[in-house]
């Protein structure tokens, strides 16, 4: 179980997140919903231990501050939308970096379990034919799948996704999210993601946390969230009607 208790995050004198609390269980996919600046990325950064916060974050009842960096990396993986370029590394080398938290050398001396985890991660993300390609020769979608494979090789119980599909086309977006969904169901892992596309949120999420100016408006089943008045408040428009109008073209197909 992962629990956030009365989480507050401030940047200077401004609150980015105010008194957010939630409990997550094995198999949950929590989607963070809200307009730009609502606090979605800040919550993910707190979970990644990348920003200061007040309150408590508990992993199986233990405060996450009690885990060493290596221990925490064995439990929590992060897939962001921005990565430093790795022009000299191949796909397989990038994926092998995911085994670093398990105490192995980066490019040699991997044991059978390490090799198996790396190969499985490359296969499940559809990158077998790209495994020896340099990262800089790949498209944006292919690179993002390589970083997802790195997280899969990390072999964690929790996956944090901060707008991971923003720059991807439809094919790569669906491929990436489907791979994550398979991982979640097979491993019974927890996924926490910030997504702008409400249709994707409805397709892949199981639960939702709606935020407005850092404040928690609603937490619960994803479908209840999308049909609640809180979603209209969060985006300052009639969401259901807007989505129906926007996608009405496809009803005539």
C-alpha positions, 0 to 999 in steps of 0.5 A: 500500500502507498499512502499520502497523508496531508501532503503540502508542497510550497514553492516560495510562499505559493502552495502548489499542493494543499493537504492532499491525502490518498491511499493506493493499493496493488493494481491501482492506476491513479490518474491525476487530473486537473488544468495546468498548474493544478499540482499534478507534477508536484505530487509526482515529484514528491513521490519521487523524492524530488521536492520538499513537502510536509506531511507523510508518504508511507510505503507499506507503512514505512515513511519513504524518507527511511529508504536509502536511494538504492532501496527506494529505486528498487521499489519506485520507478519514474518515467518522465517526459524529458530525458537527457540525451544519451548519444553514445549509449545503445538501447540495451545499455540504457535498459541495463541501467535499470539494474543499477539499483540492484547493486550490479555493475552497469555494463558488465558482470550482470547475472542471469536474473539481470540479463533476464530482466533486461531481455524481458523489458526490451521484448515487452516494449517491442524493442528487440530489433532496436536493442543495439541501435544508438539512442540518438538514431531513434524517434521520440516514441522509440526513445520513450519506449527504451526509457520505459524498458529501463524502468521495467528492468528496474523491477519496481512495484510502483511506476510514476508517469509525468505526462509520458506521452505528450510528444508521442503520436497516436500509435506510440501513445497507445503502445506505451500505455498498453505496455504499462497496463499489461505490467500493472495487471501482471505484476499487480503494481501501482501506477500513478500518472498525470495525463491531459487526455481524458479519453486516455485517462478513462481507458487506462485509469482505474482511479482518479484524483482531481485537483484545482489549484493544488487542492483535492476536489475528488478521489475515487473511481475514474468513471465517477470522477469524469462524470462528477461536477468536480471535473467541470470545476477543475477544467472550468468548462462542461467536460462531458458535453465538450468531449461529446461535441469534440468527438461527435464526428466519429459517431457519423463514421 
